[in-house]
């Protein structure tokens, strides 16, 4: 009985330990998981698969069609002509094998095949763009969790500092060095700090729930902050987070970034392919004015019981038809004009998208420069706030400062910490947005990129 109890206790202990440790993920881990599990990515992958099947359909139009036919007919009686010959038997059966092939003399079937092949390229670029957009969503959710997590830590430290100050004020009250007002003020500040800690914890839970939904996680998890401060903590945070390397743009020149975006953005590549497809659609539609050539070949075999005099048992023949379309009420003219209008739409859309991408790069670049400058300024502000709090605390211990001075110094320190951490993660988000704007975000994942591309293989869509 003792052994059984020990076994159960050991099992429960192991179960508790296993549940106590949550899985830890870095940002790259979250990228790989999100791209493998995202429903939006899977939908885009299915669009690529459908585009491939569209090419197969376009190819099938250029292949000959082979069909078979079999029939049986039973008659109620025989029919005899005036000359005495049998013209209707009791039963008859026949089967045939037929080959048909039709082709427009304009070659519009070949044009349609090329357009279907281009549509595969377009779907591939759309999938790439969808992955980059989803990576950006994961990044934002990831940094929201990091900010919420660091906010909880800051509020905990704030509660600890205020608790020590409240205790120190209580001690000085007992010896008559301060009035009760100082203790009451410390209690009020401590109560507010505890309330802020509760809010911060709830915000962390909400941020993790959002990240869990975006990435597709199921179990409890913890994230690893790979963007940390320097060796001396928050005092050299700007030095520990330097400028990124984006493509082949040394020094992050804005003109170079815009040129890179125009060359690398998957949305622009997709729009360019869409222009080619629209141009091919115009050519395809104009092909309806050309004649259509149709070729057919048939092998036929008949059986009758009893056999009639005019029975042909086996027959093999072929034929060629040329169809000239002359008038159909203006349908073809309207279709050509519609295709040309759609082509003009794609030209306008491509030009507009190029302008939008340019503005997006400029906006992301300016945001990056702004966040970089803000990060350095807030770092200096934090250093001042930390030194100020330490000095005021020591002055309060020696009776050279009042309780309200400590409260003000603590509020300044908490605000500086929160602003600095927020600026750090905003700076990192600005880097990711700049990479997304230049079309280099997915490529910047480095060794993780092959794993990302294998996401489609897991669905058997390759």
RAJO-V551378 format. One record per residue. N is the residue number from 1. RES is the residue in one letter. PHI is phi in whole degrees, -180 to 180 (* if undefined). PSI is psi in whole degrees, -180 to 180 (999 if undefined). OMEGA is omega in degrees with one decimal (none if undefined). Layout:
BEGIN
n:N res:RES phi:PHI psi:PSI omega:OMEGA
n:N res:RES phi:PHI psi:PSI omega:OMEGA
END
This chain:
BEGIN
n:1 res:X phi:* psi:-39 omega:178.4
n:2 res:X phi:-64 psi:-41 omega:179.7
n:3 res:X phi:-63 psi:-41 omega:178.9
n:4 res:X phi:-63 psi:-42 omega:179.9
n:5 res:X phi:-65 psi:-41 omega:178.8
n:6 res:X phi:-64 psi:-40 omega:179.6
n:7 res:X phi:-63 psi:-45 omega:-179.7
n:8 res:X phi:-64 psi:-42 omega:179.6
n:9 res:X phi:-64 psi:-41 omega:178.8
n:10 res:X phi:-65 psi:-41 omega:179.6
n:11 res:X phi:-64 psi:-45 omega:179.3
n:12 res:X phi:-64 psi:-36 omega:178.7
n:13 res:X phi:-65 psi:-44 omega:178.5
n:14 res:X phi:-65 psi:-39 omega:178.8
n:15 res:X phi:-64 psi:-41 omega:179.7
n:16 res:X phi:-66 psi:-40 omega:-179.6
n:17 res:X phi:-67 psi:-42 omega:-178.8
n:18 res:X phi:-66 psi:-35 omega:178.7
n:19 res:X phi:-78 psi:-20 omega:-176.8
n:20 res:X phi:-77 psi:-18 omega:-178.3
n:21 res:X phi:-105 psi:115 omega:178.5
n:22 res:X phi:-89 psi:152 omega:178.9
n:23 res:X phi:-66 psi:140 omega:-179.1
n:24 res:X phi:-108 psi:137 omega:-177.8
n:25 res:X phi:-131 psi:139 omega:169.2
n:26 res:X phi:-89 psi:175 omega:-180.0
n:27 res:X phi:-65 psi:-39 omega:177.6
n:28 res:X phi:-65 psi:-38 omega:176.1
n:29 res:X phi:-62 psi:-43 omega:179.6
n:30 res:X phi:-65 psi:-37 omega:176.6
n:31 res:X phi:-59 psi:-51 omega:-176.6
n:32 res:X phi:-63 psi:-43 omega:-179.4
n:33 res:X phi:-65 psi:-45 omega:-177.5
n:34 res:X phi:-63 psi:-44 omega:-178.4
n:35 res:X phi:-70 psi:-24 omega:178.1
n:36 res:X phi:-84 psi:-25 omega:-173.7
n:37 res:X phi:-112 psi:-12 omega:-173.7
n:38 res:X phi:-65 psi:130 omega:176.7
n:39 res:X phi:-67 psi:-36 omega:179.6
n:40 res:X phi:-64 psi:-40 omega:177.5
n:41 res:X phi:-66 psi:-41 omega:179.3
n:42 res:X phi:-64 psi:-38 omega:177.0
n:43 res:X phi:-63 psi:-43 omega:178.9
n:44 res:X phi:-67 psi:-35 omega:176.2
n:45 res:X phi:-66 psi:-37 omega:177.0
n:46 res:X phi:-67 psi:-34 omega:175.0
n:47 res:X phi:-61 psi:-40 omega:176.8
n:48 res:X phi:-64 psi:-41 omega:178.6
n:49 res:X phi:-64 psi:-41 omega:178.6
n:50 res:X phi:-64 psi:-38 omega:178.0
n:51 res:X phi:-63 psi:-38 omega:177.3
n:52 res:X phi:-65 psi:-41 omega:177.4
n:53 res:X phi:-68 psi:-30 omega:175.4
n:54 res:X phi:-63 psi:-36 omega:176.0
n:55 res:X phi:-66 psi:-39 omega:177.3
n:56 res:X phi:-63 psi:-38 omega:178.5
n:57 res:X phi:-66 psi:-41 omega:179.2
n:58 res:X phi:-66 psi:-34 omega:177.8
n:59 res:X phi:-70 psi:-35 omega:-177.9
n:60 res:X phi:-64 psi:-28 omega:179.7
n:61 res:X phi:-65 psi:-30 omega:-178.8
n:62 res:X phi:-86 psi:-4 omega:179.1
n:63 res:X phi:-95 psi:147 omega:178.7
n:64 res:X phi:-67 psi:151 omega:178.9
n:65 res:X phi:-102 psi:130 omega:177.8
n:66 res:X phi:-116 psi:128 omega:-178.6
n:67 res:X phi:-137 psi:155 omega:178.3
n:68 res:X phi:-122 psi:152 omega:-178.9
n:69 res:X phi:-141 psi:135 omega:175.5
n:70 res:X phi:-136 psi:141 omega:-179.3
n:71 res:X phi:-146 psi:155 omega:176.0
n:72 res:X phi:-139 psi:136 omega:-179.9
n:73 res:X phi:-132 psi:128 omega:175.5
n:74 res:X phi:-112 psi:131 omega:-177.2
n:75 res:X phi:-106 psi:155 omega:-178.2
n:76 res:X phi:-76 psi:-26 omega:176.0
n:77 res:X phi:-160 psi:172 omega:179.3
n:78 res:X phi:-85 psi:153 omega:175.7
n:79 res:X phi:-121 psi:134 omega:-179.1
n:80 res:X phi:-121 psi:137 omega:179.5
n:81 res:X phi:-75 psi:175 omega:179.5
n:82 res:X phi:-65 psi:-26 omega:179.7
n:83 res:X phi:-83 psi:-8 omega:178.3
n:84 res:X phi:97 psi:3 omega:179.6
n:85 res:X phi:-88 psi:148 omega:180.0
n:86 res:X phi:-78 psi:124 omega:-180.0
n:87 res:X phi:-114 psi:-17 omega:178.2
n:88 res:X phi:-136 psi:115 omega:-178.3
n:89 res:X phi:-82 psi:-178 omega:175.7
n:90 res:X phi:-72 psi:-38 omega:-179.9
n:91 res:X phi:-151 psi:154 omega:179.6
n:92 res:X phi:-146 psi:146 omega:177.4
n:93 res:X phi:-143 psi:152 omega:177.2
n:94 res:X phi:-155 psi:157 omega:173.2
n:95 res:X phi:-142 psi:155 omega:-177.4
n:96 res:X phi:-147 psi:155 omega:176.1
n:97 res:X phi:-122 psi:125 omega:-170.3
n:98 res:X phi:-125 psi:139 omega:175.6
n:99 res:X phi:-122 psi:127 omega:-179.8
n:100 res:X phi:-130 psi:142 omega:174.8
n:101 res:X phi:-151 psi:127 omega:177.4
n:102 res:X phi:-126 psi:145 omega:-177.2
n:103 res:X phi:-150 psi:134 omega:175.8
n:104 res:X phi:-75 psi:139 omega:179.9
n:105 res:X phi:-68 psi:-13 omega:176.1
n:106 res:X phi:-84 psi:-10 omega:-177.8
n:107 res:X phi:73 psi:29 omega:-176.9
n:108 res:X phi:-67 psi:-24 omega:176.8
n:109 res:X phi:-67 psi:-38 omega:176.7
n:110 res:X phi:-67 psi:-39 omega:177.2
n:111 res:X phi:-62 psi:-42 omega:178.9
n:112 res:X phi:-65 psi:-37 omega:178.5
n:113 res:X phi:-65 psi:-43 omega:178.6
n:114 res:X phi:-65 psi:-38 omega:178.0
n:115 res:X phi:-65 psi:-39 omega:177.6
n:116 res:X phi:-66 psi:-36 omega:177.4
n:117 res:X phi:-68 psi:-38 omega:176.2
n:118 res:X phi:-67 psi:-31 omega:179.3
n:119 res:X phi:-65 psi:-29 omega:175.3
n:120 res:X phi:-65 psi:-43 omega:177.5
n:121 res:X phi:-61 psi:-44 omega:-179.4
n:122 res:X phi:-61 psi:-44 omega:178.9
n:123 res:X phi:-65 psi:-35 omega:176.2
n:124 res:X phi:-65 psi:-42 omega:176.4
n:125 res:X phi:-66 psi:-38 omega:177.6
n:126 res:X phi:-63 psi:-39 omega:177.1
n:127 res:X phi:-64 psi:-43 omega:178.6
n:128 res:X phi:-61 psi:-45 omega:179.3
n:129 res:X phi:-64 psi:-39 omega:178.2
n:130 res:X phi:-64 psi:-39 omega:178.9
n:131 res:X phi:-64 psi:-44 omega:179.8
n:132 res:X phi:-65 psi:-41 omega:178.2
n:133 res:X phi:-64 psi:-39 omega:-179.5
n:134 res:X phi:-71 psi:-35 omega:175.8
n:135 res:X phi:-61 psi:-39 omega:178.4
n:136 res:X phi:-64 psi:-39 omega:177.8
n:137 res:X phi:-64 psi:-42 omega:177.7
n:138 res:X phi:-63 psi:-40 omega:179.9
n:139 res:X phi:-62 psi:-46 omega:179.9
n:140 res:X phi:-62 psi:-43 omega:178.9
n:141 res:X phi:-66 psi:-37 omega:179.2
n:142 res:X phi:-63 psi:-48 omega:-178.9
n:143 res:X phi:-72 psi:-27 omega:173.3
n:144 res:X phi:-63 psi:-39 omega:177.0
n:145 res:X phi:-67 psi:-42 omega:179.5
n:146 res:X phi:-62 psi:-43 omega:178.8
n:147 res:X phi:-64 psi:-42 omega:178.6
n:148 res:X phi:-66 psi:-38 omega:-179.9
n:149 res:X phi:-66 psi:-45 omega:179.1
n:150 res:X phi:-69 psi:-30 omega:176.5
n:151 res:X phi:-65 psi:-38 omega:176.2
n:152 res:X phi:-63 psi:-44 omega:179.1
n:153 res:X phi:-62 psi:-43 omega:179.8
n:154 res:X phi:-63 psi:-42 omega:179.8
n:155 res:X phi:-67 psi:-35 omega:175.7
n:156 res:X phi:-63 psi:-46 omega:178.7
n:157 res:X phi:-63 psi:-36 omega:177.8
n:158 res:X phi:-64 psi:-44 omega:177.8
n:159 res:X phi:-62 psi:-42 omega:179.8
n:160 res:X phi:-64 psi:-43 omega:-179.7
n:161 res:X phi:-64 psi:-43 omega:-178.8
n:162 res:X phi:-69 psi:-32 omega:176.4
n:163 res:X phi:-66 psi:-44 omega:178.1
n:164 res:X phi:-64 psi:-40 omega:179.0
n:165 res:X phi:-67 psi:-40 omega:178.1
n:166 res:X phi:-61 psi:-43 omega:179.1
n:167 res:X phi:-64 psi:-41 omega:179.5
n:168 res:X phi:-66 psi:-40 omega:178.2
n:169 res:X phi:-65 psi:-37 omega:178.8
n:170 res:X phi:-65 psi:-40 omega:178.6
n:171 res:X phi:-65 psi:-43 omega:-178.6
n:172 res:X phi:-70 psi:-27 omega:176.3
n:173 res:X phi:-66 psi:-39 omega:-178.2
n:174 res:X phi:-66 psi:-31 omega:-179.9
n:175 res:X phi:-93 psi:1 omega:174.7
n:176 res:X phi:82 psi:18 omega:-178.9
n:177 res:X phi:-84 psi:-25 omega:178.9
n:178 res:X phi:-132 psi:165 omega:177.3
n:179 res:X phi:-90 psi:170 omega:-180.0
n:180 res:X phi:-67 psi:-23 omega:178.8
n:181 res:X phi:-59 psi:-37 omega:179.7
n:182 res:X phi:-64 psi:-40 omega:179.3
n:183 res:X phi:-69 psi:-43 omega:180.0
n:184 res:X phi:-64 psi:-39 omega:177.4
n:185 res:X phi:-64 psi:-40 omega:178.0
n:186 res:X phi:-65 psi:-40 omega:177.9
n:187 res:X phi:-64 psi:-42 omega:179.9
n:188 res:X phi:-64 psi:-44 omega:178.4
n:189 res:X phi:-64 psi:-40 omega:178.8
n:190 res:X phi:-65 psi:-41 omega:177.8
n:191 res:X phi:-62 psi:-42 omega:177.6
n:192 res:X phi:-65 psi:-37 omega:178.7
n:193 res:X phi:-66 psi:-39 omega:177.1
n:194 res:X phi:-64 psi:-39 omega:176.0
n:195 res:X phi:-63 psi:-42 omega:177.4
n:196 res:X phi:-64 psi:-33 omega:177.7
n:197 res:X phi:-66 psi:-41 omega:177.4
n:198 res:X phi:-62 psi:-44 omega:178.6
n:199 res:X phi:-62 psi:-41 omega:-179.7
n:200 res:X phi:-65 psi:-40 omega:178.5
n:201 res:X phi:-65 psi:-41 omega:177.7
n:202 res:X phi:-66 psi:-38 omega:176.5
n:203 res:X phi:-64 psi:-37 omega:177.4
n:204 res:X phi:-65 psi:-43 omega:178.5
n:205 res:X phi:-62 psi:-43 omega:179.6
n:206 res:X phi:-66 psi:-44 omega:-179.5
n:207 res:X phi:-63 psi:-39 omega:177.9
n:208 res:X phi:-68 psi:-35 omega:177.2
n:209 res:X phi:-65 psi:-40 omega:178.2
n:210 res:X phi:-66 psi:-46 omega:178.5
n:211 res:X phi:-62 psi:-39 omega:178.7
n:212 res:X phi:-61 psi:-39 omega:178.9
n:213 res:X phi:-71 psi:-43 omega:-176.7
n:214 res:X phi:-66 psi:-43 omega:-176.8
n:215 res:X phi:-81 psi:-32 omega:-177.0
n:216 res:X phi:93 psi:30 omega:178.6
n:217 res:X phi:-80 psi:154 omega:-177.9
n:218 res:X phi:-117 psi:-43 omega:-177.7
n:219 res:X phi:-92 psi:174 omega:175.6
n:220 res:X phi:-66 psi:149 omega:-174.1
n:221 res:X phi:-151 psi:163 omega:171.1
n:222 res:X phi:-131 psi:149 omega:180.0
n:223 res:X phi:-110 psi:150 omega:-178.5
n:224 res:X phi:-102 psi:128 omega:179.0
n:225 res:X phi:-87 psi:107 omega:179.6
n:226 res:X phi:-89 psi:-6 omega:179.8
n:227 res:X phi:-108 psi:81 omega:-174.9
n:228 res:X phi:-100 psi:177 omega:177.1
n:229 res:X phi:-81 psi:178 omega:-178.6
n:230 res:X phi:-79 psi:-169 omega:-176.5
n:231 res:X phi:-60 psi:-30 omega:-178.6
n:232 res:X phi:-100 psi:22 omega:176.7
n:233 res:X phi:84 psi:-140 omega:-175.1
n:234 res:X phi:-74 psi:-8 omega:-175.8
n:235 res:X phi:-72 psi:-25 omega:178.6
n:236 res:X phi:-126 psi:42 omega:-176.0
n:237 res:X phi:-67 psi:-33 omega:-179.5
n:238 res:X phi:-71 psi:-32 omega:178.9
n:239 res:X phi:-73 psi:-31 omega:179.9
n:240 res:X phi:-77 psi:-13 omega:-179.6
n:241 res:X phi:-128 psi:84 omega:-175.8
n:242 res:X phi:-86 psi:-170 omega:-179.0
n:243 res:X phi:-70 psi:145 omega:179.1
n:244 res:X phi:-82 psi:167 omega:173.3
n:245 res:X phi:-104 psi:116 omega:-177.1
n:246 res:X phi:-119 psi:108 omega:177.2
n:247 res:X phi:56 psi:-136 omega:-179.1
n:248 res:X phi:-111 psi:45 omega:179.7
n:249 res:X phi:-116 psi:86 omega:178.6
n:250 res:X phi:-66 psi:135 omega:-179.9
n:251 res:X phi:78 psi:2 omega:178.2
n:252 res:X phi:53 psi:57 omega:176.0
n:253 res:X phi:-76 psi:137 omega:-174.2
n:254 res:X phi:-64 psi:-39 omega:179.7
n:255 res:X phi:-63 psi:-40 omega:178.6
n:256 res:X phi:-66 psi:-40 omega:-179.9
n:257 res:X phi:-65 psi:-39 omega:179.1
n:258 res:X phi:-67 psi:-43 omega:177.7
n:259 res:X phi:-62 psi:-40 omega:178.1
n:260 res:X phi:-64 psi:-42 omega:179.7
n:261 res:X phi:-62 psi:-42 omega:179.5
n:262 res:X phi:-64 psi:-33 omega:-179.9
n:263 res:X phi:-83 psi:-32 omega:-169.2
n:264 res:X phi:-107 psi:-22 omega:-175.4
n:265 res:X phi:-61 psi:126 omega:-178.4
n:266 res:X phi:-66 psi:-32 omega:179.4
n:267 res:X phi:-64 psi:-40 omega:178.3
n:268 res:X phi:-69 psi:-38 omega:176.5
n:269 res:X phi:-64 psi:-42 omega:177.8
n:270 res:X phi:-64 psi:-41 omega:178.9
n:271 res:X phi:-66 psi:-36 omega:177.6
n:272 res:X phi:-65 psi:-42 omega:177.0
n:273 res:X phi:-66 psi:-36 omega:177.7
n:274 res:X phi:-62 psi:-35 omega:175.1
n:275 res:X phi:-63 psi:-42 omega:178.2
n:276 res:X phi:-64 psi:-39 omega:179.2
n:277 res:X phi:-65 psi:-42 omega:179.2
n:278 res:X phi:-64 psi:-38 omega:178.1
n:279 res:X phi:-66 psi:-40 omega:177.8
n:280 res:X phi:-67 psi:-32 omega:178.9
n:281 res:X phi:-66 psi:-36 omega:176.1
n:282 res:X phi:-64 psi:-45 omega:178.7
n:283 res:X phi:-62 psi:-41 omega:179.7
n:284 res:X phi:-63 psi:-43 omega:-178.6
n:285 res:X phi:-68 psi:-39 omega:177.8
n:286 res:X phi:-65 psi:-24 omega:178.9
n:287 res:X phi:-66 psi:-14 omega:179.1
n:288 res:X phi:-70 psi:-15 omega:176.7
n:289 res:X phi:-79 psi:-12 omega:-177.7
n:290 res:X phi:-89 psi:155 omega:177.1
n:291 res:X phi:-67 psi:160 omega:177.3
n:292 res:X phi:-114 psi:130 omega:179.0
n:293 res:X phi:-101 psi:127 omega:-179.8
n:294 res:X phi:-124 psi:132 omega:179.1
n:295 res:X phi:-121 psi:138 omega:179.5
n:296 res:X phi:-140 psi:149 omega:174.5
n:297 res:X phi:-140 psi:134 omega:-173.2
n:298 res:X phi:-135 psi:135 omega:167.9
n:299 res:X phi:-116 psi:128 omega:-173.9
n:300 res:X phi:-132 psi:142 omega:177.7
n:301 res:X phi:-134 psi:133 omega:-178.1
n:302 res:X phi:-123 psi:150 omega:174.8
n:303 res:X phi:-137 psi:139 omega:177.9
n:304 res:X phi:-136 psi:148 omega:178.0
n:305 res:X phi:-135 psi:114 omega:-13.6
n:306 res:X phi:-71 psi:165 omega:-176.3
n:307 res:X phi:-75 psi:138 omega:175.5
n:308 res:X phi:-83 psi:168 omega:-177.0
n:309 res:X phi:-72 psi:-29 omega:-177.6
n:310 res:X phi:-97 psi:19 omega:-177.3
n:311 res:X phi:-68 psi:131 omega:171.7
n:312 res:X phi:-112 psi:109 omega:-173.0
n:313 res:X phi:-69 psi:-51 omega:-178.1
n:314 res:X phi:-121 psi:141 omega:-178.5
n:315 res:X phi:-147 psi:133 omega:178.2
n:316 res:X phi:-132 psi:124 omega:-178.7
n:317 res:X phi:-150 psi:162 omega:178.2
n:318 res:X phi:-139 psi:164 omega:-178.0
n:319 res:X phi:-155 psi:157 omega:178.2
n:320 res:X phi:-131 psi:132 omega:178.5
n:321 res:X phi:-127 psi:140 omega:174.0
n:322 res:X phi:-123 psi:120 omega:-177.1
n:323 res:X phi:-106 psi:122 omega:178.4
n:324 res:X phi:-104 psi:114 omega:176.9
n:325 res:X phi:-82 psi:123 omega:-178.1
n:326 res:X phi:-106 psi:-53 omega:-175.5
n:327 res:X phi:-147 psi:133 omega:178.7
n:328 res:X phi:-140 psi:25 omega:176.3
n:329 res:X phi:83 psi:19 omega:178.9
n:330 res:X phi:86 psi:13 omega:-178.0
n:331 res:X phi:-65 psi:-47 omega:-176.1
n:332 res:X phi:-67 psi:-38 omega:178.2
n:333 res:X phi:-63 psi:-43 omega:179.0
n:334 res:X phi:-65 psi:-39 omega:179.5
n:335 res:X phi:-66 psi:-40 omega:178.6
n:336 res:X phi:-66 psi:-44 omega:178.7
n:337 res:X phi:-64 psi:-37 omega:176.5
n:338 res:X phi:-64 psi:-44 omega:178.9
n:339 res:X phi:-63 psi:-39 omega:178.3
n:340 res:X phi:-67 psi:-37 omega:177.1
n:341 res:X phi:-65 psi:-40 omega:178.0
n:342 res:X phi:-65 psi:-35 omega:176.8
n:343 res:X phi:-64 psi:-42 omega:178.0
n:344 res:X phi:-64 psi:-36 omega:177.1
n:345 res:X phi:-61 psi:-44 omega:179.6
n:346 res:X phi:-65 psi:-36 omega:176.7
n:347 res:X phi:-64 psi:-45 omega:178.6
n:348 res:X phi:-64 psi:-42 omega:-178.7
n:349 res:X phi:-64 psi:-40 omega:179.1
n:350 res:X phi:-65 psi:-43 omega:178.6
n:351 res:X phi:-64 psi:-41 omega:178.8
n:352 res:X phi:-66 psi:-40 omega:179.7
n:353 res:X phi:-65 psi:-38 omega:178.4
n:354 res:X phi:-62 psi:-41 omega:177.1
n:355 res:X phi:-66 psi:-40 omega:179.5
n:356 res:X phi:-63 psi:-42 omega:178.5
n:357 res:X phi:-64 psi:-40 omega:178.7
n:358 res:X phi:-61 psi:-46 omega:178.5
n:359 res:X phi:-64 psi:-38 omega:179.8
n:360 res:X phi:-64 psi:-40 omega:177.7
n:361 res:X phi:-65 psi:-46 omega:179.3
n:362 res:X phi:-62 psi:-42 omega:179.4
n:363 res:X phi:-65 psi:-44 omega:179.5
n:364 res:X phi:-65 psi:-38 omega:179.7
n:365 res:X phi:-66 psi:-46 omega:179.1
n:366 res:X phi:-65 psi:-38 omega:177.5
n:367 res:X phi:-65 psi:-39 omega:177.7
n:368 res:X phi:-63 psi:-47 omega:179.0
n:369 res:X phi:-62 psi:-40 omega:179.7
n:370 res:X phi:-64 psi:-49 omega:-178.3
n:371 res:X phi:-65 psi:-33 omega:177.5
n:372 res:X phi:-65 psi:-45 omega:178.0
n:373 res:X phi:-67 psi:-39 omega:178.5
n:374 res:X phi:-64 psi:-39 omega:-179.5
n:375 res:X phi:-61 psi:-44 omega:-179.9
n:376 res:X phi:-66 psi:-42 omega:-179.4
n:377 res:X phi:-66 psi:-43 omega:-179.5
n:378 res:X phi:-69 psi:-27 omega:175.1
n:379 res:X phi:-64 psi:-45 omega:177.2
n:380 res:X phi:-63 psi:-39 omega:179.6
n:381 res:X phi:-65 psi:-39 omega:179.2
n:382 res:X phi:-65 psi:-43 omega:179.4
n:383 res:X phi:-59 psi:-44 omega:178.4
n:384 res:X phi:-64 psi:-45 omega:-177.6
n:385 res:X phi:-64 psi:-39 omega:-179.7
n:386 res:X phi:-68 psi:-46 omega:178.8
n:387 res:X phi:-64 psi:-37 omega:179.6
n:388 res:X phi:-65 psi:-42 omega:-179.8
n:389 res:X phi:-66 psi:-41 omega:179.4
n:390 res:X phi:-63 psi:-42 omega:-178.5
n:391 res:X phi:-67 psi:-44 omega:-179.4
n:392 res:X phi:-67 psi:-38 omega:178.6
n:393 res:X phi:-62 psi:-44 omega:178.6
n:394 res:X phi:-66 psi:-39 omega:177.5
n:395 res:X phi:-63 psi:-37 omega:178.2
n:396 res:X phi:-67 psi:-38 omega:178.8
n:397 res:X phi:-62 psi:-33 omega:-178.9
n:398 res:X phi:-97 psi:8 omega:176.9
n:399 res:X phi:79 psi:17 omega:-178.5
n:400 res:X phi:-96 psi:-5 omega:178.9
n:401 res:X phi:-139 psi:155 omega:179.6
n:402 res:X phi:-92 psi:168 omega:-179.2
n:403 res:X phi:-63 psi:-38 omega:-179.5
n:404 res:X phi:-64 psi:-29 omega:176.5
n:405 res:X phi:-66 psi:-39 omega:178.2
n:406 res:X phi:-66 psi:-42 omega:179.5
n:407 res:X phi:-61 psi:-44 omega:179.9
n:408 res:X phi:-64 psi:-42 omega:179.5
n:409 res:X phi:-66 psi:-39 omega:178.6
n:410 res:X phi:-67 psi:-43 omega:177.9
n:411 res:X phi:-61 psi:-41 omega:178.1
n:412 res:X phi:-63 psi:-40 omega:179.9
n:413 res:X phi:-67 psi:-45 omega:179.6
n:414 res:X phi:-62 psi:-44 omega:178.7
n:415 res:X phi:-62 psi:-42 omega:179.9
n:416 res:X phi:-65 psi:-41 omega:178.2
n:417 res:X phi:-62 psi:-47 omega:-178.5
n:418 res:X phi:-64 psi:-43 omega:-179.5
n:419 res:X phi:-67 psi:-37 omega:-179.2
n:420 res:X phi:-68 psi:-45 omega:178.5
n:421 res:X phi:-64 psi:-42 omega:178.1
n:422 res:X phi:-62 psi:-40 omega:178.8
n:423 res:X phi:-67 psi:-36 omega:178.5
n:424 res:X phi:-59 psi:-50 omega:-176.5
n:425 res:X phi:-75 psi:-30 omega:173.2
n:426 res:X phi:-66 psi:-35 omega:177.2
n:427 res:X phi:-65 psi:-44 omega:178.4
n:428 res:X phi:-66 psi:-39 omega:176.6
n:429 res:X phi:-65 psi:-36 omega:177.8
n:430 res:X phi:-64 psi:-37 omega:177.4
n:431 res:X phi:-64 psi:-46 omega:-179.8
n:432 res:X phi:-64 psi:-41 omega:178.0
n:433 res:X phi:-64 psi:-37 omega:178.5
n:434 res:X phi:-67 psi:-40 omega:176.0
n:435 res:X phi:-65 psi:-40 omega:177.5
n:436 res:X phi:-64 psi:-41 omega:-178.7
n:437 res:X phi:-66 psi:-32 omega:-179.5
n:438 res:X phi:-90 psi:-3 omega:177.9
n:439 res:X phi:77 psi:21 omega:-177.6
n:440 res:X phi:-115 psi:11 omega:-174.4
n:441 res:X phi:-67 psi:-49 omega:-177.6
n:442 res:X phi:-66 psi:-39 omega:179.3
n:443 res:X phi:-69 psi:-26 omega:-178.0
n:444 res:X phi:-75 psi:-8 omega:178.6
n:445 res:X phi:-70 psi:-17 omega:174.2
n:446 res:X phi:69 psi:-128 omega:-176.5
n:447 res:X phi:-60 psi:-20 omega:-178.5
n:448 res:X phi:-78 psi:-17 omega:-175.1
n:449 res:X phi:-62 psi:-45 omega:178.1
n:450 res:X phi:-57 psi:-38 omega:178.2
n:451 res:X phi:-65 psi:-34 omega:177.4
n:452 res:X phi:-65 psi:-44 omega:-177.4
n:453 res:X phi:-69 psi:-21 omega:178.7
n:454 res:X phi:-78 psi:-4 omega:-179.8
n:455 res:X phi:-61 psi:-38 omega:-179.6
n:456 res:X phi:-69 psi:-32 omega:-179.4
n:457 res:X phi:-65 psi:-31 omega:-179.0
n:458 res:X phi:-63 psi:-25 omega:178.6
n:459 res:X phi:-93 psi:3 omega:-178.9
n:460 res:X phi:71 psi:25 omega:-176.2
n:461 res:X phi:-114 psi:79 omega:-178.6
n:462 res:X phi:-144 psi:999 omega:none
END
